[in-house]
């Protein structure tokens, strides 16, 4: 993965950790009390984030391609990444939006949901 200079460095680090399947590096991108909301469940703190990310990696096989990245709002504290996933999960294809709340040089929260129509 090539880092995108337009994207906040913490997002580039998270995407690289995802690609490398480095769960500890992934969780280190978050504040110690960081939050992930995914599939109706909430994970708080780096230990829960590591466990969640491992469960994703251990789940159905899929490929993911980043299709869009964009800042949210004028303050630089929100960012959105869209990924196209294809794999061995129900439906086989989905576009997901990853909405980040940034605080300083870390991620405070990540919300993941299917892209609206």
C-alpha positions in Angstrom: 0.0 0.0 0.0 1.3 3.4 -0.9 0.5 6.1 1.7 -1.6 9.0 0.4 -0.2 12.4 1.4 -3.7 13.9 1.3 -4.9 11.3 3.9 -4.2 11.8 7.6 -1.1 9.8 8.6 -3.0 7.9 11.3 -5.5 6.6 8.6 -2.6 5.6 6.4 -1.1 3.7 9.4 -4.4 2.0 10.1 -4.8 0.9 6.5 -1.2 -0.4 6.4 -1.8 -2.3 9.7 -5.0 -3.8 8.2 -3.1 -4.9 5.1 -0.3 -6.4 7.2 -2.8 -8.1 9.6 -0.9 -6.5 12.5 -3.7 -6.3 15.1 -1.6 -4.5 17.7 -0.4 -1.8 15.3 -4.1 -1.5 14.2 -5.2 -0.9 17.8 -2.3 1.4 18.5 -3.9 3.8 16.0 -6.7 4.4 18.5 -6.7 6.4 21.7 -6.5 4.1 24.7 -10.3 4.5 25.2 -11.0 4.5 21.5 -14.3 3.1 20.2 -15.3 0.9 17.2 -18.9 0.5 16.2 -19.5 -2.3 13.8 -22.5 -4.5 12.9 -24.5 -3.1 15.9 -21.8 -3.8 18.4 -19.5 -1.5 20.3 -15.9 -2.2 21.2 -14.1 0.1 23.7 -10.4 0.2 24.3 -7.5 -1.3 22.5 -7.9 -4.8 23.9 -11.5 -5.0 22.6 -10.4 -3.5 19.3 -7.6 -6.1 18.9 -10.1 -8.9 19.7 -12.7 -7.4 17.2 -10.1 -7.0 14.4 -8.9 -10.6 15.0 -12.4 -11.9 14.7 -12.8 -10.0 11.4 -9.6 -11.6 10.1 -10.8 -15.0 11.3 -14.2 -14.6 9.6 -15.2 -15.2 6.0 -12.5 -14.6 3.3 -12.9 -11.4 1.4 -10.9 -8.9 -0.6 -11.2 -5.1 0.1 -10.3 -2.2 -2.1 -10.4 1.4 -1.0 -12.6 3.3 -3.5 -12.8 6.7 -1.9 -11.3 8.9 0.9 -12.5 12.3 2.0 -12.3 14.7 4.9 -15.5 15.4 6.8 -16.1 18.9 7.8 -13.7 21.8 8.1 -11.9 21.0 11.3 -9.8 18.1 10.1 -11.2 15.9 12.9 -13.4 13.7 10.7 -12.5 11.5 7.8 -14.3 8.9 5.7 -12.9 5.9 3.8 -15.1 3.8 1.5 -14.1 0.2 0.7 -15.6 -2.3 -1.8 -15.6 -5.8 -0.3 -16.2 -9.1 -2.2 -16.0 -12.5 -0.5 -17.6 -15.5 1.3 -20.1 -13.5 3.4 -23.9 -13.2 3.0 -24.5 -11.3 -0.2 -20.9 -11.6 -1.4 -20.5 -7.9 -2.2 -20.8 -4.8 -0.1 -19.5 -1.2 0.0 -18.7 -0.1 3.5 -18.1 3.4 4.8 -15.6 3.8 7.6 -16.2 7.1 9.4 -13.4 8.2 11.7 -13.4 10.8 14.5 -9.8 11.9 15.0 -8.3 13.5 18.1 -4.8 14.7 17.8 -2.7 12.0 16.1 -5.0 9.1 17.1 -8.5 7.8 16.2 -11.1 8.4 18.9 -13.9 6.5 17.2 -14.5 4.4 14.1 -18.0 3.7 12.8 -18.5 1.2 10.1 -21.7 0.8 8.1 -23.0 -0.2 4.6 -22.8 2.6 2.1 -26.2 4.2 1.5 -27.8 3.5 -1.8 
